[in-house]
Amino acid sequence: MNLFTSRARMAAALLLPFLATAADAVNPVEIRFAQLRGDPPSLYAFLLRMPKGGDLHNHVSGAVYAESYLHAAAVDGLCANLRTGAIVAPGNAPDNNGGCGDNVPAARAESDNGLRNSLIDSLSMRNFVAGRESAHDHFFAAFGKFGPWKDEHHGEFLAEVTRRAADQNESYLELMGMNCHAANEVGNKAGFDENFDHTRDQLTAAGLDTVVRQMRTRIVELEQGRRAALGCDSHPESPACQVTVRYILEVLRESPKEQVFAQTMAGFRLASMEPLVVGINFVQAEDGFVSMRDYSLHMRMVGYARRQYPKVHVSLHAGELAPGLTPPDGLRFHVREAVDVAGAERIGHGVDILCETGSRALLERMRQRHILVEINLTSNDLILGVRGSEHPLPAYRRAGVPVAISTDDEGVARSHLTAEFLRAVLTYKLSYADVKEMVRNSLRYAFVDETAKAQLQTDLEARFRDFEQSER
């Protein structure tokens, strides 16, 4: 290839995004889209049909609808605690109540609508009214109520989430579906003295590599279970089997320091060798006692692990906070340290960005470094009470920071990606070009390997062409 040809191709590559944007600006579908903003049901139908790229922020356990947990509980012979609204294991002693003692068989929810409705409300945000329990606390408490269902349901639940994505014309999912708590035991053995190099060596001596191999086997089993539940071996052409799925490993930030470091190192090591795993993230309530106390230490842990495994991608829950949830000084540094210390490539939520010290400069760094923010509007409303003009989505867009719409916990929130786009369009008067840019961002900033990403992007543009042709 001569120098002229090389420069010509480079110039063409640089022009493509501008040409696409210019084409969107004169797109006749834009006119119809503007009219649909005054007709929400029709707008919903339009968005349901529209290609939506990927969902980059999706917790599997929170994405499964309560009805599915209740069905699994009935199949497994589990019980429902009427006082707490939780699915629980039966007792060891047999009785005339299915071994449930003072509780009731979960199977009863398949014939008793009153019980069924109360359990669905307990396992999700449906019909929630704040009182002695806040929306924030009810949301996070739901995850401890889903029940000790049998392992074989993992594939069914992953299949449910994938089918829902396919039904909404999504083509890619990054699922936070496996945590790293398997490393806790070696973390306890190694201890933690805040000397990262020394503690890493102690973890290796305690058997970290064995744990990572076990985790790798587990993630492969999860994917096999998902594909088996979808019947992908016999029907690979089905829409759900055409959705590309990758996994983000979860580090539990409310764990003791030695366990958080062990989970972090195990997650990075696994992500460096297993193609199904494309990154790591820290989960659990960001305002929790340990999360707040150790936040800066956690960011240093991630920064250290990134230097050891520079090819591993990082997205971090950061700034999932709001005024009043923590003292004001707790809102000043979480996104900043996730970006500057941990080296996060994407930020999940980022709601407190304008409360951060030096927020204007931070936004500019995020723009320059192309750090995408995963926007979860319904979740931020339900958990933090942040909605409408209080949400920083417009601030991110004004600053030129890339954003993508995602779901967070669609089952607990009783939402899905189409509903999230509907909310964004109606609340912030987004144009069709705005929406397309967010959809494109969901693949442009995906952690999938470059070959698969290029194919997904090519497929997305073809889907958009077919969709727009049908909508004219």
C-alpha positions in Angstrom: 0.0 0.0 0.0 1.5 3.4 -1.0 1.5 6.4 1.2 -1.3 8.1 -0.8 -3.6 5.1 -0.5 -2.9 4.8 3.2 -3.7 8.5 3.8 -6.8 8.3 1.6 -8.2 5.4 3.6 -7.4 7.1 6.9 -9.2 10.2 5.7 -12.2 8.1 4.6 -12.3 6.4 8.0 -12.3 9.8 9.8 -15.1 11.1 7.5 -17.5 8.2 8.0 -18.9 9.3 11.4 -19.5 12.8 10.1 -21.1 11.5 6.9 -23.4 9.2 9.0 -24.4 12.2 11.2 -25.1 14.3 8.2 -27.2 11.6 6.7 -29.1 11.3 10.0 -29.8 15.0 9.9 -31.7 14.8 6.6 -33.3 11.4 7.4 -37.0 11.6 6.6 -37.7 9.3 9.6 -36.6 12.2 11.8 -39.7 14.1 10.9 -42.0 11.2 11.8 -40.0 10.7 15.0 -40.6 14.3 16.1 -44.3 13.8 15.5 -44.3 10.6 17.6 -43.1 12.4 20.6 -46.6 13.7 21.0 -48.0 10.1 20.8 -46.2 8.0 23.5 -47.9 4.7 22.7 -46.9 5.0 19.0 -43.5 6.2 20.0 -43.1 3.1 22.2 -44.1 0.8 19.2 -41.5 2.6 17.0 -38.7 2.2 19.6 -39.6 -1.4 20.1 -39.0 -2.1 16.4 -35.9 0.1 16.3 -32.5 -1.6 16.4 -31.0 -0.9 19.8 -27.5 -2.3 19.6 -26.3 -3.4 23.0 -27.2 -3.2 26.7 -23.9 -2.5 28.5 -25.1 -2.4 32.1 -27.3 -5.4 33.0 -27.1 -7.4 36.2 -28.5 -10.9 35.5 -29.9 -11.5 38.9 -31.8 -8.2 38.8 -32.8 -8.6 35.2 -34.9 -11.7 35.8 -38.5 -11.0 36.5 -40.0 -12.0 39.8 -42.5 -14.3 38.1 -39.5 -16.4 36.9 -38.1 -16.7 40.4 -41.5 -17.8 41.7 -41.8 -20.5 39.0 -38.3 -21.8 39.8 -39.2 -21.8 43.5 -42.4 -23.8 42.8 -40.4 -26.3 40.7 -37.8 -26.7 43.4 -40.2 -27.1 46.3 -39.1 -23.9 48.1 -41.1 -21.8 50.6 -42.3 -18.2 50.9 -41.8 -16.3 54.1 -44.9 -14.2 54.5 -43.3 -11.8 57.0 -40.3 -10.9 54.8 -41.6 -11.7 51.4 -38.6 -13.8 50.6 -38.2 -17.2 49.0 -36.5 -19.6 51.4 -35.5 -23.2 51.7 -37.8 -25.7 53.4 -36.9 -27.1 56.8 -35.2 -30.4 57.4 -38.1 -31.9 59.2 -41.0 -33.1 57.0 -44.5 -31.7 57.9 -47.9 -31.4 56.3 -46.9 -28.0 54.8 -44.3 -29.2 52.3 -41.6 -28.8 55.0 -42.3 -25.1 55.1 -43.3 -25.0 58.8 -44.5 -21.5 59.6 -43.9 -20.4 55.9 -46.0 -21.5 52.9 -45.0 -23.5 49.8 -44.0 -21.1 47.0 -46.0 -23.3 44.6 -49.1 -21.8 46.3 -48.4 -18.6 44.4 -49.3 -20.3 41.2 -53.0 -20.6 42.4 -53.3 -17.8 45.0 -53.2 -14.4 43.3 -53.1 -12.5 46.5 -49.9 -14.4 47.6 -48.5 -14.1 44.1 -48.9 -10.3 44.0 -47.5 -9.7 47.4 -44.4 -11.8 46.5 -43.9 -10.0 43.2 -44.1 -6.7 45.0 -41.5 -7.9 47.5 -39.1 -9.2 44.9 -39.3 -6.0 42.8 -40.2 -2.3 42.8 -43.7 -2.9 41.6 -46.3 -1.0 43.6 -43.6 0.1 46.1 -44.6 3.0 48.4 -41.9 4.4 50.7 -42.6 4.4 54.4 -40.4 2.9 57.1 -38.5 1.3 54.2 -37.0 3.5 51.6 -37.0 2.8 47.9 -33.2 2.5 48.0 -33.4 -0.2 50.8 -36.3 -2.0 49.2 -34.4 -2.3 45.9 -31.2 -3.7 47.4 -33.1 -6.0 49.8 -34.8 -7.7 46.9 -31.6 -9.4 45.8 -31.5 -11.4 49.1 -35.1 -12.6 48.6 -34.8 -14.5 45.2 -34.3 -17.8 46.9 -31.9 -20.7 47.0 -33.0 -22.1 43.6 -31.2 -25.0 42.0 -28.2 -24.3 39.9 -29.8 -25.6 36.7 -32.0 -22.6 36.6 -29.0 -20.4 35.7 -29.3 -21.3 32.1 -33.0 -20.6 32.1 -32.6 -17.2 33.6 -29.8 -16.2 31.2 -32.0 -17.4 28.3 -34.9 -15.2 29.6 -32.7 -12.1 29.5 -31.3 -13.0 26.1 -34.8 -13.6 24.6 -36.0 -10.3 25.9 -33.1 -8.6 24.3 -33.8 -10.3 20.9 -37.5 -9.4 21.1 -36.4 -5.7 21.3 -34.0 -5.9 18.4 -30.9 -5.8 20.5 -27.8 -7.5 19.2 -25.3 -7.5 22.1 -25.4 -8.0 25.8 -22.7 -7.5 28.5 -24.1 -9.4 31.5 -22.9 -9.0 35.0 -23.8 -12.6 35.9 -20.9 -14.0 38.0 -19.2 -12.6 41.0 -15.7 -13.4 42.2 -16.6 -14.5 45.8 -14.9 -17.8 45.1 -11.6 -16.0 45.7 -12.6 -15.1 49.3 -11.0 -18.1 50.9 -7.6 -17.4 49.4 -8.0 -13.8 50.3 -8.6 -14.7 53.9 -5.5 -16.9 53.8 -3.3 -14.2 52.2 -4.5 -11.3 54.3 -4.0 -7.8 53.2 -1.2 -5.4 54.4 -1.8 -2.7 51.7 1.4 -3.8 49.9 -0.2 -4.8 46.7 2.9 -6.7 45.3 3.3 -8.7 48.5 -0.4 -9.5 48.8 -0.5 -10.6 45.2 2.4 -13.0 45.9 0.6 -14.3 49.0 -2.6 -14.9 47.0 -0.7 -16.9 44.4 0.9 -19.0 47.2 -2.6 -19.5 48.7 -4.0 -21.0 45.5 -5.4 -18.1 43.4 -4.6 -19.9 40.1 -6.7 -22.8 41.2 -9.6 -20.5 42.0 -9.3 -18.8 38.6 -9.4 -22.1 36.8 -12.6 -23.1 38.7 -14.2 -19.7 37.9 -13.3 -20.2 34.2 -15.0 -23.6 34.2 -18.0 -22.0 35.8 -18.4 -19.2 33.3 -18.1 -21.7 30.4 -20.9 -23.8 32.1 -23.1 -20.7 32.4 -22.7 -19.9 28.7 -23.4 -23.6 27.8 -26.5 -23.5 30.0 -27.7 -20.3 28.4 -27.3 -21.7 24.9 -28.9 -25.1 25.8 -31.9 -23.3 27.3 -32.3 -21.4 24.1 -31.8 -24.5 21.9 -29.0 -22.8 20.0 -27.4 -26.1 18.8 -30.5 -27.1 16.9 -31.8 -23.6 16.0 -28.7 -21.3 15.8 -30.6 -19.1 13.4 -33.2 -18.1 16.0 -33.1 -14.3 17.0 -32.1 -15.1 20.6 -29.2 -17.3 19.5 -28.0 -14.5 17.2 -27.6 -12.1 20.2 -23.9 -11.9 21.1 -23.4 -12.3 24.9 -20.3 -11.6 26.9 -19.8 -11.4 30.7 -18.5 -8.8 33.2 -17.2 -10.2 36.4 -18.5 -8.6 39.7 -16.3 -7.7 42.6 -18.4 -7.3 45.8 -17.3 -4.0 47.2 -18.9 -4.5 50.7 -16.5 -7.3 51.4 -13.5 -7.1 53.7 -10.3 -5.6 52.2 -8.5 -8.9 51.8 -11.5 -10.4 50.0 -12.0 -7.4 47.7 -8.3 -7.5 46.6 -8.5 -11.3 46.1 -11.7 -10.9 44.0 -10.2 -8.1 42.0 -7.0 -10.0 41.2 -9.0 -13.2 40.4 -11.4 -11.2 38.1 -8.6 -9.6 36.2 -6.6 -12.8 35.8 -9.7 -14.6 34.5 -10.6 -11.8 32.1 -7.1 -11.8 30.7 -7.5 -15.5 29.5 -11.2 -16.2 28.9 -12.8 -14.7 25.8 -16.3 -14.9 27.2 -15.2 -12.5 30.0 -14.7 -9.0 28.7 -14.2 -7.0 31.9 -14.8 -6.4 35.6 -17.0 -4.1 37.7 -17.5 -3.4 41.4 -21.1 -4.0 42.6 -23.3 -3.5 45.7 -24.6 -0.3 47.2 -22.0 2.5 46.7 -23.2 4.2 49.8 -22.7 1.1 52.0 -20.4 1.6 55.0 -17.5 -0.5 53.7 -18.0 0.8 50.1 -17.7 4.4 51.4 -14.9 3.7 53.9 -12.7 1.8 51.4 -13.7 3.5 48.1 -10.3 5.1 47.5 -8.5 1.9 48.4 -10.7 0.0 46.0 -9.9 2.4 43.2 -6.1 1.9 43.9 -6.7 -1.9 43.8 -8.3 -1.6 40.4 -5.5 0.7 39.1 -2.9 -1.8 40.3 -4.7 -4.7 38.7 -5.0 -2.8 35.4 -1.2 -2.3 35.4 -0.7 -6.1 35.9 -3.3 -6.9 33.2 -3.5 -3.9 30.8 -5.7 -5.6 28.2 -8.5 -6.2 30.7 -11.4 -3.8 30.4 -12.9 -1.9 33.3 -16.4 -0.4 33.9 -17.1 0.9 37.3 -20.3 1.8 39.3 -19.3 5.3 40.3 -21.4 8.2 41.4 -24.5 6.1 42.0 -25.2 8.6 44.8 -27.4 11.6 45.4 -27.5 14.5 47.8 -28.8 13.3 51.2 -27.8 9.7 50.6 -24.4 10.5 52.0 -22.8 13.6 53.6 -21.8 16.2 51.0 -18.1 15.2 51.0 -19.1 11.7 49.9 -20.3 13.1 46.6 -17.0 14.8 45.8 -14.7 12.2 44.4 -16.2 8.8 43.3 -16.4 9.4 39.5 -13.1 11.3 39.6 -11.2 8.5 41.3 -12.8 5.9 39.1 -11.5 7.8 36.1 -8.1 9.1 37.3 -7.0 6.4 39.8 -8.7 3.2 38.6 -8.6 4.0 34.9 -12.2 3.1 34.2 -13.1 3.0 30.5 -16.8 3.3 31.3 -18.7 4.7 34.2 -22.0 3.1 35.4 -24.6 5.7 36.6 -22.3 8.7 37.3 -25.3 10.5 38.8 -23.3 12.7 41.2 -21.0 14.1 38.5 -21.9 17.7 39.1 -21.3 17.4 42.8 -17.8 16.3 42.2 -14.8 18.5 42.9 -13.7 20.0 39.6 -16.6 18.6 37.7 -16.1 20.7 34.6 -12.5 19.6 34.2 -13.5 16.0 34.9 -16.2 16.1 32.2 -13.6 17.4 29.8 -11.2 14.6 30.7 -14.0 12.1 30.1 -14.7 13.6 26.7 -11.1 13.6 25.7 -10.5 10.0 26.9 -13.8 8.8 25.3 -15.1 7.5 28.6 -18.7 6.4 28.1 -21.4 6.7 30.8 -23.9 3.9 31.1 -27.2 5.8 31.7 -29.9 4.0 33.8 -32.8 6.4 34.1 -35.4 4.2 35.8 -32.9 2.8 38.2 -31.7 6.2 39.2 -35.3 7.4 39.7 -36.3 4.3 41.8 -33.2 4.0 43.9 -31.9 7.6 44.2 -35.0 9.7 43.5 -33.1 11.4 40.7 -35.2 12.1 37.6 -36.0 14.6 34.9 -34.1 17.9 35.2 -32.2 16.6 38.2 -30.5 13.9 36.2 -27.1 14.7 34.6 -27.8 13.1 31.2 -28.1 16.6 29.6 -24.9 17.7 31.2 -23.0 14.8 29.9 -24.4 15.4 26.4 -23.5 19.1 26.5 -20.0 18.3 27.6 -19.6 15.9 24.7 -19.2 12.8 26.9 -20.4 9.7 25.2 -23.5 8.0 26.7 -25.5 4.9 26.1 -28.9 3.9 27.5 -28.9 0.7 29.6 -31.3 -1.1 32.0 -29.3 -1.9 35.2 -31.8 -4.3 36.8 -34.8 -4.6 34.4 -36.6 -7.3 36.4 -36.5 -5.6 39.8 -37.3 -2.3 38.1 -40.1 -3.8 36.0 -38.5 -2.2 32.9 -36.7 -3.1 29.7 -34.5 -1.3 27.2 -37.3 0.0 25.0 -38.9 1.6 28.0 -35.6 3.2 29.0 -35.3 4.7 25.5 -39.0 5.9 25.7 -38.3 7.6 29.0 -35.1 9.3 27.6 -36.9 10.6 24.5 -39.9 11.9 26.3 -38.0 13.5 29.2 -35.2 15.1 27.2 -36.8 15.6 23.8 -34.2 13.6 22.0 -34.2 13.5 18.3 -33.9 10.4 16.2 -30.3 11.3 15.4 -29.6 11.6 19.2 -31.1 8.1 19.8 -29.1 6.6 16.9 -25.9 8.0 18.3 -26.6 6.5 21.7 -27.4 3.1 20.1 -24.1 3.3 18.0 -22.3 4.2 21.2 -23.5 1.0 22.8 -21.4 -1.0 20.3 -18.7 1.5 19.7 -17.7 1.4 23.5 -18.5 -2.3 24.0 -15.7 -4.5 25.4 -16.1 -7.2 22.9 -13.1 -8.0 20.7 -12.5 -5.8 17.7 -13.4 -8.4 15.1 -16.7 -9.2 16.7 -17.3 -5.4 17.3 -16.8 -4.6 13.6 -19.3 -7.3 12.6 -21.8 -6.0 15.2 -21.5 -2.5 13.9 -21.9 -3.5 10.3 -25.0 -5.5 11.2 -26.4 -2.6 13.2 -26.1 -0.2 10.2 -27.8 -2.8 8.0 -30.6 -3.2 10.6 -31.0 0.6 10.7 -31.3 0.7 6.9 -34.0 -1.9 6.8 -35.8 -0.4 9.7 -35.8 3.1 8.3 -37.0 1.8 4.9 -39.9 0.1 6.6 -40.8 3.3 8.6 -41.0 5.7 5.7 
